[in-house]
Amino acid sequence: MNAPASPRPPRPIAASEHWRANPFHRIRLGEVPAPDRIERWGRDPRTGNVDRGRDILSGRWRIGAEHIRGEFVSPWALTHPSRHFTARLHSFNWLIDLAALGPLADVRIAALVDEWVGAFGEWDEIAWDPELTAERVYALLCWGRPAFERGAPELRPALLRSLARQARLLMLAHGELSERHLGSIKAGAALILAGAAGLGDPARLAEQGEEMLIEACAKQFFPDGGHMSRSPEALAKAIFDITTAQDALAEPQRILGETLPKLANMLRMLRLGDGGLACFHGGSESSAASIDAALERCGGEVRNFQFGNHTGFQRLEGGALRVLFDVGGAPPLSYAERAHASALAFEMSSERERLIVNIGAGRELAPDARQAARATNAHSTLSLGDALSAALEDRRGKGSPRLVGPTLDDVRRSADDAGITVQGRHDGYRAAFGLMHRRYLFIDHEGRNLRGIDELIRPQKHKGPTPKGEIPYMIRFHLHPSVRAQLIEHQMALLETPGGQAWRLRTDAPLINIEPSTYWGGHFPRDTCQITLSGGADPLGHGLAPPNRIRWALARSA
């Protein structure tokens, strides 16, 4: 899904808009002391994507579903498909992928950075957004070494000067960045790296960066270690940045060392069998190697727990089977701009292969695609009447709509000799249809069976309007792109994985179909399919029998 076209190439802003035209800005950023070299480089635990690095080296730039191509031509000189594409280029988050190629990419890195400094190193209306600046400073100080050591020597002073001024901007934008959550963590880490590198006033840079991280540790995480956004990937990014910053500090504050082990234990719970993350609330799989490297640096006692009551996830584990179940409501309102209407959705892996997923929403997706991914039908759960299971609060141009509701209750977990059962219930459809959705998930201890029951229940004391006629429902199982599916007989589908696993999905729903879907949880969008179970619910139903009780089961046959 592409963003609306905005064929304007990036450019320095007009003189009337330029920072030099405003003496206040000139005084604030002005001449910042710049070193003649970088004293220390950051150690980011992330690993780059080699395939993407090769694409960039050959001149192909892919961001989300958008791309440009020009053989060894500077991307800064090409027309971009959207403002979002331009912004993500300026973030330099691609630098890690190019650096993953090793010395082969050194000359290209140096050229790209020098070209950026020549065009945008003083100011640009998009590029010098504080959050993009934080990402870029962080990337340059972790992965940009070739630009400082292999670039043209005569251009190096301009590069160092620009980097010092960007660090200065981050200090001045402290108040604005504090409202951007992950952006404030990135900025705090970038300032600490800038101090360690010897830019500007190193001690002051590091001190302010540490203050930003301490504030984030106090405000942005639930008591169980989850990020307030409820996004597994947001938690991983926070850990990556904080561990990098902690490594660069001579004497990090105790709160950083005490917070990281708690965050790490929650991150462990949110991983699937391949080591990547479940894709909930505006996130993607991330890199298993990056997660492993970060967890090794977090320290503390390793605790393997199965549920996060504050973050709102339950983990069901048996044999080689892993299931992550979303039993939480909306995040706090100020963290809900990217939250998804995913109540009672789940993801499933067996061994190291993903089978059932949500479509995901990586940060590089264009805004319209990220918005579409927030809908309930983009998740492996039940939707009623094609409605959302939560409300999206219209902010009248002040940012993305924020998720409100639903209320999750009756969350219970039990285990016996047969296996583990978790149930949850939400009221997201009550106002529109007078029905509540309850889901039960069960896995056996051997990891060969996953069973589910979805119930649509009219509360006894419900006083709202009653729809006339049945209400259409659909239960979706979005499949990972590597999984093949076919209908093999009435009310049964066969799922096959590249590793040779075979799973049979049975149901008592009236209709079962295979339909197209997409997957935005990896590095790039990929086509896939979904299995759908559909029928009609009785608006007065009690959920204890059809049509308001739908049963389904996944059983491994190979």
Summary of the structure (lengths in Angstrom):
residues: 558
radius of gyration: 24.8
end to end distance: 35.6
largest distance: 77.8
contacts: 1994
relative contact order: 0.09
helix: 35%
strand: 24%
